Amino acid sequence: MCNIHATDVILHAFDWPYELVTKRAKEIAQAGYKTVLVSPPMKSLKTKAGTQWWQRYQPQDYRVIDNQLGNTDDVKTMIAELEQYDIRVYADVVFNHMANESSVRTDLQYPSDKELADYQTEADYFEQQKLFGDLSEPLFDYPDFVEAFGIKDWEDKWQVQNGRITGGPQDPGLPTLRVCDNVVTQQQNYLLALKKLGFKGFRIDAAKHMTLEHLQQVWTEDICQDTHIFGEIITSGGATKPEYELFLEPFLAHTRFGAYDFPLFQVTYDALEAGGSLKSWVDPYCFGQALSQRRAITFAITHDIPNNQVFENLVMDEALEWLAYSYILGRDGGVPLIYTDLDTSGYLDKRGNPRWLNAWKDPKMVAAIRFHNSVHGEPMKVIEASDDVLVFSRGEKGVVIINKSKRAQTIELTSERNWTDLLSGREYSSTKGRVEMRVAGISSIMAISTE
């Protein structure tokens, strides 16, 4: 299994219609992003009244793209437009399960008879949207699924990777796919079709629920070639945590994929809490609390955190989230993933606006991405670390100062160079080989040298 090394910033355009991504291509490029991750491009439920975001994670068919966010034609247009700005496109793929349609039927045929009938009634349309296969036949049926039971013990590896994800005891849950020839073949056909469309990378949704056997059979060398692949394996921390040892460690040991750096996220979150220490940010990998630089997908928030009640306690205070971004985008290593949505969660920022609606193009975010891109490849050296303050350099090009205390702090650097803080625009001059920078409480500086 292979993976390619990538460090460019990814915009997670969560639940954006494909047409909206197309419309914003130029703006995305101008903000400094090099990659866009879009919601699952497959067939899922759509209605005239609209559907909830989680419907995008309940596949009905892989062979056509037709969901609330758009269709295959929209995706082709989107990829072509983003290519004009040298922006790569990644797809979120859902291979663990199919849609829970138990409220309307009892069988396990996908797509359902209703969808198959629609394919025939609107034959011209669906042939136009088809990626592969024969739309007169089902994709999956009963033999392609494991026995139905809901996961109860989330630290029982067998249950987690064979049981159904449910919303509770009364919910039949999401039908879990079996590792068998038909499932593997159809998933490979889908990936090859997406690569042919122009997708350059894939996020494996719910990778924690997939066995290594399943992953290794689907993601062959030819499918992985020249493709950035990373899995979503949610853990509550790094080494010594049960979820890490049960799910993330084997995933990293037996594949060459990247993964969401939940261990680093937990370190980041804990350090910013009252009583936490920024000293834990100095070298978390050394202590098993971060993934290796070349495999980590780093983040300050993911789509699950504000949109799933079970993770809502991990939503940071707005000011602290900006400090987390200064760390994620300022440090060396990992591929930063920036989350934005269309207000799926209902969270508001301090100005009363949807919190993550425009976070992707906030001047502070654009400045932090500019810093990241400017110092790419430069070594990171910690200059000062305390409970409340972290200072590190990126070669001779950049300096990051993060202050989580409520009090302003003054940092003196040894440097012959002049500096500009990209976050504020403030300039700092060198006097007799010394530079003094004052950072306000609960804020940061991301400065680049101006010679």
Kinemage of the C-alpha trace (Angstrom):
@kinemage 1
@onewidth
@group {chain A} dominant
@subgroup {mainchain}
@vectorlist {calphas} color= white
{ca met a 1} P 0.000 0.000 0.000
{ca cys a 2} L 1.331 3.410 -0.849
{ca asn a 3} L 0.716 7.023 -0.084
{ca ile a 4} L 2.229 10.240 -1.364
{ca his a 5} L 3.717 12.876 0.872
{ca ala a 6} L 1.710 16.080 0.951
{ca thr a 7} L 1.897 19.124 3.206
{ca asp a 8} L -0.378 21.599 1.451
{ca val a 9} L -3.353 22.982 3.354
{ca ile a 10} L -6.669 21.206 2.707
{ca leu a 11} L -9.979 23.066 2.778
{ca his a 12} L -12.725 20.765 4.056
{ca ala a 13} L -15.702 22.272 2.227
{ca phe a 14} L -18.088 20.332 4.428
{ca asp a 15} L -21.532 19.858 2.894
{ca trp a 16} L -20.916 22.513 0.249
{ca pro a 17} L -22.836 21.916 -2.980
{ca tyr a 18} L -20.354 21.045 -5.727
{ca glu a 19} L -21.573 24.056 -7.700
{ca leu a 20} L -20.645 26.341 -4.784
{ca val a 21} L -17.111 24.910 -4.714
{ca thr a 22} L -16.875 25.676 -8.443
{ca lys a 23} L -18.104 29.220 -7.898
{ca arg a 24} L -15.520 29.849 -5.173
{ca ala a 25} L -12.531 28.222 -6.906
{ca lys a 26} L -10.653 31.473 -7.496
{ca glu a 27} L -11.288 32.692 -3.955
{ca ile a 28} L -10.115 29.352 -2.528
{ca ala a 29} L -6.885 29.597 -4.504
{ca gln a 30} L -6.312 33.212 -3.465
{ca ala a 31} L -6.671 32.185 0.192
{ca gly a 32} L -3.714 29.824 -0.213
{ca tyr a 33} L -5.397 26.421 -0.227
{ca lys a 34} L -3.942 23.755 -2.511
{ca thr a 35} L -6.552 21.042 -1.958
{ca val a 36} L -10.319 20.841 -1.411
{ca leu a 37} L -12.023 17.894 0.307
{ca val a 38} L -15.663 17.526 -0.755
{ca ser a 39} L -18.534 15.554 0.751
{ca pro a 40} L -19.158 11.988 -0.508
{ca pro a 41} L -19.691 12.018 -4.310
{ca met a 42} L -22.124 9.112 -4.630
{ca lys a 43} L -25.856 8.520 -4.647
{ca ser a 44} L -27.604 9.364 -1.405
{ca leu a 45} L -31.053 10.561 -0.439
{ca lys a 46} L -32.184 13.907 -1.804
{ca thr a 47} L -35.544 15.654 -1.536
{ca lys a 48} L -36.987 18.943 -2.729
{ca ala a 49} L -37.123 20.109 0.883
{ca gly a 50} L -33.465 19.227 1.443
{ca thr a 51} L -31.812 16.640 3.691
{ca gln a 52} L -29.567 16.611 6.742
{ca trp a 53} L -25.775 16.481 6.279
{ca trp a 54} L -25.561 12.933 7.621
{ca gln a 55} L -27.590 11.647 4.677
{ca arg a 56} L -24.463 12.231 2.572
{ca tyr a 57} L -22.788 9.516 4.675
{ca gln a 58} L -25.481 6.927 3.929
{ca pro a 59} L -24.757 5.562 0.420
{ca gln a 60} L -27.494 4.200 -1.811
{ca asp a 61} L -25.267 3.506 -4.831
{ca tyr a 62} L -21.669 4.107 -5.946
{ca arg a 63} L -22.375 3.975 -9.663
{ca val a 64} L -23.879 7.438 -9.996
{ca ile a 65} L -23.254 10.744 -8.260
{ca asp a 66} L -26.682 12.127 -7.443
{ca asn a 67} L -27.294 13.657 -4.034
{ca gln a 68} L -28.431 16.865 -2.359
{ca leu a 69} L -25.119 18.546 -3.237
{ca gly a 70} L -25.187 17.820 -6.961
{ca asn a 71} L -24.515 15.179 -9.588
{ca thr a 72} L -21.711 13.794 -11.743
{ca asp a 73} L -21.947 16.700 -14.193
{ca asp a 74} L -21.531 19.162 -11.313
{ca val a 75} L -18.513 17.243 -10.025
{ca lys a 76} L -16.844 17.224 -13.454
{ca thr a 77} L -17.343 20.982 -13.763
{ca met a 78} L -16.023 21.510 -10.230
{ca ile a 79} L -12.843 19.505 -10.819
{ca ala a 80} L -12.173 21.222 -14.148
{ca glu a 81} L -12.565 24.668 -12.583
{ca leu a 82} L -10.340 23.877 -9.600
{ca glu a 83} L -7.703 22.471 -11.947
{ca gln a 84} L -7.540 25.905 -13.589
{ca tyr a 85} L -6.131 27.159 -10.271
{ca asp a 86} L -3.891 24.116 -9.646
{ca ile a 87} L -6.107 22.958 -6.791
{ca arg a 88} L -6.422 19.239 -6.156
{ca val a 89} L -9.768 17.670 -5.220
{ca tyr a 90} L -10.197 14.922 -2.621
{ca ala a 91} L -13.330 12.830 -2.116
{ca asp a 92} L -14.824 11.630 1.136
{ca val a 93} L -15.645 7.919 0.623
{ca val a 94} L -17.982 5.785 2.733
{ca phe a 95} L -17.185 2.065 2.448
{ca asn a 96} L -18.143 0.664 5.845
{ca his a 97} L -21.904 0.670 5.395
{ca met a 98} L -24.901 1.554 3.262
{ca ala a 99} L -27.938 3.716 4.032
{ca asn a 100} L -30.343 2.904 6.846
{ca glu a 101} L -33.636 2.640 4.952
{ca ser a 102} L -35.389 0.406 7.487
{ca ser a 103} L -38.209 2.934 7.861
{ca val a 104} L -39.361 2.269 4.296
{ca arg a 105} L -38.231 -1.308 3.542
{ca thr a 106} L -36.937 -4.505 5.143
{ca asp a 107} L -34.641 -5.896 2.433
{ca leu a 108} L -30.931 -5.205 1.871
{ca gln a 109} L -30.896 -4.553 -1.853
{ca tyr a 110} L -28.956 -1.442 -2.894
{ca pro a 111} L -30.125 0.572 -4.579
{ca ser a 112} L -33.753 -0.224 -3.720
{ca asp a 113} L -36.375 -1.262 -6.261
{ca lys a 114} L -37.621 2.328 -6.223
{ca glu a 115} L -34.186 3.679 -7.212
{ca leu a 116} L -33.750 0.995 -9.870
{ca ala a 117} L -37.148 1.951 -11.298
{ca asp a 118} L -36.085 5.616 -11.325
{ca tyr a 119} L -32.982 4.629 -13.285
{ca gln a 120} L -35.213 3.181 -15.996
{ca thr a 121} L -37.811 5.967 -15.924
{ca glu a 122} L -35.120 8.654 -16.206
{ca ala a 123} L -32.692 6.554 -18.220
{ca asp a 124} L -31.080 9.406 -20.150
{ca tyr a 125} L -30.367 11.392 -16.997
{ca phe a 126} L -28.898 8.518 -15.012
{ca glu a 127} L -26.806 7.227 -17.914
{ca gln a 128} L -25.354 10.735 -18.093
{ca gln a 129} L -24.504 10.590 -14.374
{ca lys a 130} L -23.206 7.008 -14.422
{ca leu a 131} L -19.626 6.351 -13.341
{ca phe a 132} L -19.567 2.616 -14.088
{ca gly a 133} L -21.648 -0.570 -14.108
{ca asp a 134} L -25.079 -1.763 -15.206
{ca leu a 135} L -27.839 0.359 -13.687
{ca ser a 136} L -30.476 -2.278 -14.414
{ca glu a 137} L -28.939 -4.489 -11.706
{ca pro a 138} L -28.473 -3.936 -7.957
{ca leu a 139} L -25.038 -3.025 -6.632
{ca phe a 140} L -25.381 -5.021 -3.389
{ca asp a 141} L -27.833 -7.499 -1.880
{ca tyr a 142} L -28.319 -9.519 1.296
{ca pro a 143} L -25.182 -11.745 0.939
{ca asp a 144} L -23.006 -8.613 0.826
{ca phe a 145} L -23.818 -7.678 4.434
{ca val a 146} L -22.809 -9.047 7.826
{ca glu a 147} L -25.354 -10.152 10.405
{ca ala a 148} L -27.238 -7.228 11.902
{ca phe a 149} L -26.467 -6.187 15.471
{ca gly a 150} L -25.779 -2.832 17.055
{ca ile a 151} L -22.402 -1.935 18.541
{ca lys a 152} L -22.627 -1.781 22.332
{ca asp a 153} L -19.025 -2.029 23.510
{ca trp a 154} L -16.891 0.532 21.678
{ca glu a 155} L -13.688 -0.974 23.042
{ca asp a 156} L -14.498 -4.423 21.633
{ca lys a 157} L -12.664 -4.429 18.309
{ca trp a 158} L -14.739 -7.245 16.812
{ca gln a 159} L -18.014 -5.486 17.653
{ca val a 160} L -16.824 -2.141 16.311
{ca gln a 161} L -15.689 -3.674 13.017
{ca asn a 162} L -18.640 -6.017 12.491
{ca gly a 163} L -21.586 -4.401 14.229
{ca arg a 164} L -23.822 -1.607 13.026
{ca ile a 165} L -23.448 2.054 13.905
{ca thr a 166} L -26.807 2.916 15.478
{ca gly a 167} L -28.537 5.857 17.083
{ca gly a 168} L -29.646 3.757 20.052
{ca pro a 169} L -31.334 0.460 20.989
{ca gln a 170} L -34.430 1.163 18.863
{ca asp a 171} L -32.441 2.090 15.741
{ca pro a 172} L -31.688 -0.809 13.334
{ca gly a 173} L -28.546 1.084 12.322
{ca leu a 174} L -26.429 1.312 9.191
{ca pro a 175} L -26.113 -2.022 7.332
{ca thr a 176} L -22.450 -3.082 7.562
{ca leu a 177} L -20.852 -4.417 4.399
{ca arg a 178} L -19.132 -7.795 4.367
{ca val a 179} L -15.592 -8.283 3.097
{ca cys a 180} L -16.350 -10.317 -0.028
{ca asp a 181} L -15.461 -10.317 -3.718
{ca asn a 182} L -18.455 -8.277 -4.862
{ca val a 183} L -18.041 -5.553 -2.232
{ca val a 184} L -14.305 -5.241 -2.876
{ca thr a 185} L -14.766 -5.178 -6.665
{ca gln a 186} L -17.522 -2.549 -6.598
{ca gln a 187} L -15.565 -0.321 -4.227
{ca gln a 188} L -12.485 -0.601 -6.433
{ca asn a 189} L -14.548 0.194 -9.530
{ca tyr a 190} L -15.849 3.283 -7.759
{ca leu a 191} L -12.390 4.501 -6.748
{ca leu a 192} L -11.014 3.969 -10.248
{ca ala a 193} L -13.967 5.898 -11.679
{ca leu a 194} L -13.355 8.792 -9.267
{ca lys a 195} L -9.667 8.853 -10.160
{ca lys a 196} L -10.638 8.963 -13.830
{ca leu a 197} L -12.809 12.011 -13.064
{ca gly a 198} L -9.742 13.707 -11.608
{ca phe a 199} L -9.858 13.101 -7.845
{ca lys a 200} L -6.339 13.096 -6.386
{ca gly a 201} L -7.029 11.888 -2.862
{ca phe a 202} L -9.511 10.161 -0.580
{ca arg a 203} L -10.655 10.458 3.013
{ca ile a 204} L -11.794 7.058 4.303
{ca asp a 205} L -14.842 7.727 6.460
{ca ala a 206} L -15.355 5.544 9.541
{ca ala a 207} L -12.042 3.745 8.924
{ca lys a 208} L -12.130 2.617 12.547
{ca his a 209} L -15.043 0.343 11.658
{ca met a 210} L -13.270 -1.324 8.734
{ca thr a 211} L -11.049 -4.365 9.187
{ca leu a 212} L -7.466 -4.321 7.947
{ca glu a 213} L -8.454 -7.149 5.615
{ca his a 214} L -11.110 -4.935 4.032
{ca leu a 215} L -8.764 -1.964 3.669
{ca gln a 216} L -5.936 -4.029 2.224
{ca gln a 217} L -8.151 -5.778 -0.317
{ca val a 218} L -9.764 -2.586 -1.622
{ca trp a 219} L -6.796 -0.213 -1.631
{ca thr a 220} L -4.402 -1.985 -3.965
{ca glu a 221} L -1.143 -0.547 -5.273
{ca asp a 222} L -2.642 0.638 -8.567
{ca ile a 223} L -5.504 2.451 -6.817
{ca cys a 224} L -3.118 4.092 -4.336
{ca gln a 225} L -0.656 5.198 -7.007
{ca asp a 226} L -0.103 8.983 -6.958
{ca thr a 227} L -2.987 9.381 -4.520
{ca his a 228} L -3.135 10.929 -1.041
{ca ile a 229} L -5.214 8.677 1.215
{ca phe a 230} L -6.047 9.168 4.867
{ca gly a 231} L -8.403 7.553 7.339
{ca glu a 232} L -10.708 8.911 9.986
{ca ile a 233} L -10.085 6.975 13.198
{ca ile a 234} L -11.459 8.877 16.169
{ca thr a 235} L -9.520 8.372 19.414
{ca ser a 236} L -9.458 10.215 22.727
{ca gly a 237} L -5.679 10.517 22.709
{ca gly a 238} L -2.418 8.845 21.774
{ca ala a 239} L -0.371 5.863 22.950
{ca thr a 240} L -1.754 4.158 26.093
{ca lys a 241} L -5.340 5.067 25.193
{ca pro a 242} L -7.409 1.919 24.415
{ca glu a 243} L -8.845 3.311 21.146
{ca tyr a 244} L -5.361 4.197 19.924
{ca glu a 245} L -3.988 0.723 20.605
{ca leu a 246} L -7.061 -1.093 19.270
{ca phe a 247} L -7.676 0.893 16.087
{ca leu a 248} L -5.214 3.626 15.161
{ca glu a 249} L -1.939 1.837 15.929
{ca pro a 250} L -2.771 -1.227 13.756
{ca phe a 251} L -4.025 1.054 10.963
{ca leu a 252} L -0.718 2.917 10.949
{ca ala a 253} L 1.355 -0.260 11.287
{ca his a 254} L -0.303 -2.208 8.470
{ca thr a 255} L -1.068 0.511 5.917
{ca arg a 256} L 0.891 3.430 4.511
{ca phe a 257} L -2.073 5.801 4.730
{ca gly a 258} L -2.255 9.059 6.585
{ca ala a 259} L -4.699 9.543 9.437
{ca tyr a 260} L -6.446 12.280 11.363
{ca asp a 261} L -4.060 13.220 14.171
{ca phe a 262} L -6.536 12.860 17.023
{ca pro a 263} L -3.679 12.327 19.511
{ca leu a 264} L -2.260 15.759 18.613
{ca phe a 265} L -5.736 17.281 18.719
{ca gln a 266} L -6.206 15.994 22.273
{ca val a 267} L -2.814 17.425 23.294
{ca thr a 268} L -3.750 20.738 21.675
{ca tyr a 269} L -7.148 20.833 23.362
{ca asp a 270} L -5.800 19.869 26.802
{ca ala a 271} L -2.960 22.408 26.646
{ca leu a 272} L -5.407 25.247 26.002
{ca glu a 273} L -7.662 24.246 28.892
{ca ala a 274} L -7.301 25.926 32.278
{ca gly a 275} L -4.469 24.106 34.019
{ca gly a 276} L -3.036 22.844 30.735
{ca ser a 277} L 0.496 23.594 29.607
{ca leu a 278} L 1.833 24.685 26.231
{ca lys a 279} L 5.009 22.769 27.096
{ca ser a 280} L 3.138 19.671 25.903
{ca trp a 281} L 3.308 21.128 22.372
{ca val a 282} L 7.111 21.030 22.231
{ca asp a 283} L 7.500 17.463 20.912
{ca pro a 284} L 4.290 15.454 21.354
{ca tyr a 285} L 5.412 12.791 18.849
{ca cys a 286} L 8.310 11.875 21.144
{ca phe a 287} L 5.798 10.887 23.836
{ca gly a 288} L 3.388 9.032 21.555
{ca gln a 289} L 0.938 11.937 21.576
{ca ala a 290} L 1.122 12.811 17.871
{ca leu a 291} L 1.424 10.952 14.592
{ca ser a 292} L 4.553 11.074 12.464
{ca gln a 293} L 4.921 14.233 10.407
{ca arg a 294} L 4.467 12.534 7.051
{ca arg a 295} L 1.231 10.743 7.994
{ca ala a 296} L -0.616 13.250 10.147
{ca ile a 297} L -3.711 15.157 9.079
{ca thr a 298} L -3.759 17.972 11.627
{ca phe a 299} L -6.794 20.016 12.646
{ca ala a 300} L -8.389 22.236 15.267
{ca ile a 301} L -11.889 20.942 14.546
{ca thr a 302} L -13.496 18.268 12.368
{ca his a 303} L -17.040 18.039 11.050
{ca asp a 304} L -17.983 15.477 13.712
{ca ile a 305} L -17.111 17.722 16.654
{ca pro a 306} L -19.789 20.452 16.302
{ca asn a 307} L -22.320 18.278 14.463
{ca asn a 308} L -22.454 15.216 16.739
{ca gln a 309} L -23.680 15.686 20.284
{ca val a 310} L -21.242 13.116 21.680
{ca phe a 311} L -18.257 15.262 20.590
{ca glu a 312} L -19.643 18.745 21.301
{ca asn a 313} L -17.584 19.069 24.481
{ca leu a 314} L -14.496 19.267 22.228
{ca val a 315} L -15.588 22.523 20.590
{ca met a 316} L -12.996 25.053 21.743
{ca asp a 317} L -13.653 28.607 22.805
{ca glu a 318} L -13.413 30.733 19.676
{ca ala a 319} L -10.246 32.586 20.761
{ca leu a 320} L -8.565 29.339 21.788
{ca glu a 321} L -9.416 27.746 18.453
{ca trp a 322} L -7.477 30.525 16.744
{ca leu a 323} L -4.485 29.737 18.976
{ca ala a 324} L -4.816 26.100 17.945
{ca tyr a 325} L -4.700 27.147 14.290
{ca ser a 326} L -1.577 29.217 14.940
{ca tyr a 327} L 0.044 26.060 16.294
{ca ile a 328} L -1.250 23.701 13.588
{ca leu a 329} L -0.371 26.038 10.720
{ca gly a 330} L 2.826 27.296 12.316
{ca arg a 331} L 4.446 23.998 13.337
{ca asp a 332} L 6.452 21.697 11.115
{ca gly a 333} L 4.778 18.479 10.025
{ca gly a 334} L 1.407 17.149 9.041
{ca val a 335} L -1.171 18.255 6.504
{ca pro a 336} L -3.419 20.958 8.001
{ca leu a 337} L -7.150 20.469 7.392
{ca ile a 338} L -9.322 23.586 7.716
{ca tyr a 339} L -13.005 23.020 8.431
{ca thr a 340} L -15.799 25.178 7.080
{ca asp a 341} L -19.529 24.569 6.724
{ca leu a 342} L -22.777 26.248 5.741
{ca asp a 343} L -23.985 26.473 9.361
{ca thr a 344} L -24.944 22.813 9.760
{ca ser a 345} L -24.250 22.969 13.503
{ca gly a 346} L -25.980 26.223 14.421
{ca tyr a 347} L -22.989 27.523 16.397
{ca leu a 348} L -22.557 31.300 16.328
{ca asp a 349} L -19.368 33.310 16.700
{ca lys a 350} L -18.970 36.304 19.026
{ca arg a 351} L -20.453 38.592 16.385
{ca gly a 352} L -23.576 36.462 16.123
{ca asn a 353} L -22.690 34.958 12.733
{ca pro a 354} L -22.497 31.235 11.882
{ca arg a 355} L -19.152 30.323 13.407
{ca trp a 356} L -17.490 28.313 10.639
{ca leu a 357} L -19.367 29.713 7.634
{ca asn a 358} L -16.580 32.086 6.612
{ca ala a 359} L -13.749 30.814 8.823
{ca trp a 360} L -11.969 29.472 5.741
{ca lys a 361} L -11.500 33.000 4.341
{ca asp a 362} L -11.208 34.969 7.575
{ca pro a 363} L -8.234 37.351 7.220
{ca lys a 364} L -6.560 35.630 10.191
{ca met a 365} L -6.909 32.222 8.537
{ca val a 366} L -5.609 33.499 5.214
{ca ala a 367} L -2.639 35.056 7.022
{ca ala a 368} L -1.906 31.842 8.931
{ca ile a 369} L -2.030 29.836 5.696
{ca arg a 370} L 0.308 32.351 4.092
{ca phe a 371} L 2.730 31.808 6.976
{ca his a 372} L 2.457 28.023 6.561
{ca asn a 373} L 3.160 28.253 2.844
{ca ser a 374} L 6.005 30.741 3.327
{ca val a 375} L 7.970 28.618 5.821
{ca his a 376} L 7.270 25.211 4.292
{ca gly a 377} L 10.314 22.967 4.629
{ca glu a 378} L 12.020 25.155 7.230
{ca pro a 379} L 13.118 23.392 10.447
{ca met a 380} L 11.213 24.078 13.657
{ca lys a 381} L 13.173 25.091 16.767
{ca val a 382} L 11.575 25.791 20.139
{ca ile a 383} L 12.909 29.036 21.634
{ca glu a 384} L 10.801 29.258 24.782
{ca ala a 385} L 8.133 27.088 26.366
{ca ser a 386} L 6.124 27.595 29.546
{ca asp a 387} L 2.619 26.762 30.690
{ca asp a 388} L 1.230 29.881 29.019
{ca val a 389} L 3.670 30.776 26.242
{ca leu a 390} L 5.254 28.897 23.360
{ca val a 391} L 7.788 30.481 21.017
{ca phe a 392} L 9.348 28.660 18.080
{ca ser a 393} L 11.156 29.562 14.894
{ca arg a 394} L 10.870 28.137 11.390
{ca gly a 395} L 14.418 28.369 10.101
{ca glu a 396} L 15.419 31.972 9.439
{ca lys a 397} L 12.071 32.755 7.828
{ca gly a 398} L 9.429 32.574 10.533
{ca val a 399} L 8.649 32.931 14.226
{ca val a 400} L 5.474 31.875 16.039
{ca ile a 401} L 4.507 33.179 19.485
{ca ile a 402} L 1.430 31.762 21.199
{ca asn a 403} L 0.160 33.267 24.460
{ca lys a 404} L -2.773 31.541 26.139
{ca ser a 405} L -2.701 33.668 29.300
{ca lys a 406} L -4.946 36.691 29.699
{ca arg a 407} L -1.923 38.924 30.285
{ca ala a 408} L 0.175 40.436 27.520
{ca gln a 409} L 3.681 39.004 27.212
{ca thr a 410} L 6.899 40.513 25.863
{ca ile a 411} L 9.283 38.218 24.011
{ca glu a 412} L 12.833 39.220 23.111
{ca leu a 413} L 14.480 37.453 20.190
{ca thr a 414} L 18.077 37.397 19.052
{ca ser a 415} L 17.922 38.404 15.391
{ca glu a 416} L 19.494 40.829 12.945
{ca arg a 417} L 16.376 40.704 10.792
{ca asn a 418} L 13.205 42.783 10.762
{ca trp a 419} L 9.884 40.992 11.082
{ca thr a 420} L 6.230 41.408 10.075
{ca asp a 421} L 3.392 39.709 11.943
{ca leu a 422} L 1.093 38.397 9.233
{ca leu a 423} L -1.865 38.191 11.625
{ca ser a 424} L -1.859 41.876 12.590
{ca gly a 425} L 0.383 43.517 10.000
{ca arg a 426} L 2.532 44.923 12.807
{ca glu a 427} L 6.243 45.377 12.019
{ca tyr a 428} L 9.126 44.687 14.392
{ca ser a 429} L 12.603 46.122 13.843
{ca ser a 430} L 15.909 44.669 14.971
{ca thr a 431} L 17.982 46.900 17.245
{ca lys a 432} L 21.550 45.836 17.995
{ca gly a 433} L 20.681 42.252 17.149
{ca arg a 434} L 17.567 42.132 19.337
{ca val a 435} L 13.889 42.141 18.429
{ca glu a 436} L 11.170 42.766 21.007
{ca met a 437} L 7.675 41.454 20.300
{ca arg a 438} L 4.689 42.095 22.540
{ca val a 439} L 1.838 39.620 22.229
{ca ala a 440} L -1.568 40.398 23.718
{ca gly a 441} L -3.402 38.028 26.034
{ca ile a 442} L -4.989 34.963 24.416
{ca ser a 443} L -3.473 35.750 21.048
{ca ser a 444} L -0.576 34.874 18.802
{ca ile a 445} L 2.018 36.247 16.413
{ca met a 446} L 3.019 34.561 13.151
{ca ala a 447} L 5.879 36.672 11.855
{ca ile a 448} L 8.018 36.346 8.753
{ca ser a 449} L 11.400 37.984 8.293
{ca thr a 450} L 11.627 40.923 5.924
{ca glu a 451} L 15.460 41.020 5.825
